Every structure is written in structure tokens, then in C-alpha cells.
Amino acid sequence: MEGEKQLREQLMPALECKYDEFRLLGYTQVTIDGLWECLCARKWKKALMEKKLYELVSDILSLSPGEYMAFLTMRSYEQQRAAGGDDLERVLKELL
């Protein structure tokens, strides 16, 4: 984890650049932590420490708003499901 923290600090300029880009495009809910979580979950999974720095920067800069919004949507759905608030699943069970 210490290596990941140091790597995140090295990547902070690219993360801030992507954050600023999304904010300029009107995505006001974007956060640096959210971007990091999205990249770790979507692009890097378990290969974060195996990639070269330039590859990680490229991944950050190529992240699209659509990818980020899909990540937020899925994370929100998973949180609702974990909290027992999955109305869609309840309706499907009622129908079946």
C-alpha cells in the first residue's frame, strides 16, 4: 500500500488535469478520489504496480466522462444493493 500511495502522489498532476477537464465539461460531482477509484477498478485492477509511469499517465488522460459516469452508476447501484435498497431486484422477484 505504501507503494500505491507514493505512486498516487507521482500521478497527482495528471489526476488534477483530468479533474479540471471534467469540471470544465460540467461534471461537478467529480473528485480526485473518485477518479482514482475508477481507474483502479476499471483500468488497472491488480496491475497497478506492474505498469510503467507513462502508461498510468496515459490511462488517466484517456479516461472518458462516460467511463467515469458508468463507474459512479455501478458503484451507486452496488451501495444501494448492499444497503438492501434494490427496488429493481425486488420488483423482479415479485414478477417471477
C-alpha positions in Angstrom: 0.0 0.0 0.0 2.9 2.4 0.7 4.0 2.0 -2.9 0.5 2.8 -4.1 0.4 5.9 -2.0 3.7 7.1 -3.4 2.6 6.3 -7.0 -0.6 8.3 -6.4 1.4 11.3 -5.4 3.5 11.0 -8.5 0.4 10.8 -10.6 -1.3 13.7 -8.9 -0.6 16.3 -11.7 -2.3 14.0 -14.2 -5.2 13.3 -11.9 -5.6 17.1 -11.3 -5.6 17.7 -15.0 -8.3 15.1 -15.6 -10.3 16.5 -12.6 -10.1 20.0 -14.1 -11.1 18.7 -17.6 -14.2 17.0 -16.2 -15.2 20.1 -14.2 -14.9 22.3 -17.3 -17.2 19.8 -19.1 -19.8 20.3 -16.3 -19.2 17.1 -14.3 -19.4 18.8 -10.9 -19.6 15.6 -8.9 -16.1 14.5 -9.9 -13.5 14.1 -7.2 -9.8 13.2 -7.3 -10.6 10.2 -5.0 -13.4 9.1 -7.4 -11.1 9.3 -10.4 -8.5 7.2 -8.5 -11.1 4.6 -7.5 -12.4 4.5 -11.0 -9.0 4.0 -12.6 -8.1 1.3 -10.0 -11.3 -0.6 -10.6 -11.6 -0.1 -14.4 -8.3 0.3 -16.0 -5.7 -1.1 -13.6 -7.4 -3.7 -11.4 -4.4 -5.6 -10.0 -1.8 -4.5 -12.5 -1.3 -1.0 -11.0 2.2 -1.6 -9.7 3.3 -3.5 -12.8 2.6 -0.7 -15.3 5.1 1.9 -16.3 4.5 5.5 -15.2 3.9 6.7 -18.7 1.2 4.0 -19.1 -0.5 5.1 -16.0 -0.5 8.8 -17.1 -1.9 7.7 -20.4 -4.7 5.8 -18.7 -5.6 8.8 -16.6 -5.6 11.2 -19.5 -7.6 8.9 -21.7 -10.4 8.3 -19.1 -13.6 9.5 -20.7 -16.5 11.1 -18.9 -18.7 8.1 -20.0 -16.4 5.6 -18.3 -16.3 7.7 -15.1 -20.1 8.1 -15.0 -20.6 4.4 -15.7 -18.3 3.6 -12.7 -20.2 6.0 -10.5 -23.5 4.5 -11.6 -22.3 0.9 -10.8 -20.8 2.0 -7.5 -24.1 3.6 -6.5 -26.1 0.6 -7.5 -23.7 -1.7 -5.5 -24.0 0.5 -2.5 -27.8 0.5 -2.7 -27.8 -3.2 -3.1 -25.6 -3.7 -0.1 -27.9 -1.5 1.9 -30.9 -3.5 0.9 -32.4 -0.8 -1.3 -32.6 -2.6 -4.6 -36.1 -1.9 -5.9 -35.4 -3.4 -9.3 -34.4 -6.8 -7.8 -37.5 -6.7 -5.5 -39.8 -6.0 -8.4 -38.3 -8.8 -10.5 -38.7 -11.2 -7.6 -42.4 -10.2 -7.3 -42.9 -10.8 -11.0 -41.3 -14.2 -11.0 
